[in-house]
Amino acid sequence: MKEKSAYHAALKGKCPRCRTGDMFRYPAYKISGLGKMHKRCGTCELSFEPEPGFYYGAMYVSYAFSVAIFLVTSFVVYFAAGDPEIEWYFGAVTLVALLLYPLNFRYSRILFFHVFGGAKYDPTRIKI
């Protein structure tokens, strides 16, 4: 069986230990289930909440994503519209930030858990 990369597992929202189990219960487009995570991995039984309040640290990752979104959107508006009025920047940044909020929320949690969750890849945990 071909080993899945850590990058692929993070991009797909999979467990960092087995790289096959889903971290979230619902897809990102289902807004009502946006933050609902599984308690444990369905494949290797890894707990997705190592300690109470663990995901407060994901706010720092979310902040970095938000800054990147704001900067990229501002540069696109500047170069595409030729330095328009400030209202255009506010409108564009607000619209793009709201549209990307579900991805920002999820990927900040996924990245934080993959980096700071303490789980290392273990292919022996995969149930076939």
N, C-alpha and C positions, 0 to 999 in steps of 0.2 A: 504494500500500500504506500502511495506517495505521501510524504510528509507535507502538511500544510504550513505555510510560513506564518510568522507572527503578524506580519503586515496584513496578510489576507484575513487572518482571524479577527484582527481589530477592525478592518474595513467592513467585514460582514457582521460584526457584533457577536462574535463567538467567544466561548470560554477560553481563557489563556492557557489553561492546563491541558485540556484535551483537544481544543481548537475545533470542536464539532457542535457542542451544545449552545443553544441560543441564550443570550443574557436577558433579552427583553421578551415579554409575552406577545406583544403585538407589533406590527410593522410601523415605521415612523410616520406614515401618512394617516394612521388612525389616531387622531388627536386626543380622543377620550382615553386612550390607553397609553399615552405618550411616556409616562414615567413608571409604568408597571413592569417591574423586573421579576424574574423568577427568584425564589429564595435560594435555590440550589441549581446547579447544572444538572440537566436531565441525563447526561452521559456519564460524568465522573463524580457527581455529588459534591463538587466544590461549592462552598458557601459564597454567594455573591455579595454578602455584607459581612466582612471580616470582623467588624466591631461597630457599635452604635455610632452614628454620625460620621462614618467613614467617608461618605460622598460630599461632605462639606468642602473637602479639598478640591473637588472637581469644579468648584466655582472659580478657582484660579485658572484652570484650563479653559473654562467657558469665557472668562474675561479675555484671555489671550486670543481665542477664536473671534470674539466680538471686536477687538481692536483690529485684527486682520481684516474682518469683514468691512469695518468702517473705512479703513485706509484704502483697500482695493476699490470699494464703491466710490469713494471720493476721487481717486485718481481716474477711474473710468468716466465719471461725470465731467471732471475737469478737461480731459483730453477729447471726449466725445462731443461735449457741448461748448467747448471754448471758454471756460471759466464763467459759468452763468451766475445768477444771483444766489445768495446764500440759501434761500428757500428751496431751491432745486437740490442742493446738497442735503438739507434736512429731510426733504421728502424721499429722495432716493435712498439715503442711508436707512431711514426708518422702514421703508418698504422692503428693502433687501434683508435687513436684520429680522423683521417679522417673518418673512418667508423662510429664512434659514434657521429660525429658532428651534424647530424640532430636531434638525440635524445637529445644531450646536449643543443642545441639551444632551442628546444621546451620545454623541462622540466625545464630549467632555467626560462623561461617566465611563465610557468604554476605555478611552485612553488612560484616564486616571487609574482605573482598576488594572489594566494591563501593565502599567509602569510601577504602581505602588501597592498593588494587591498582594504581592509576595508569592504568587503562584508561578511555578516554572513548568515548562512544557514537559509532559510525561506521557509518551505514547502507550505505555502499559495500562493507562487508566481508561482507554477507549474500549467500550463494550461493543462487540460485534454481533 
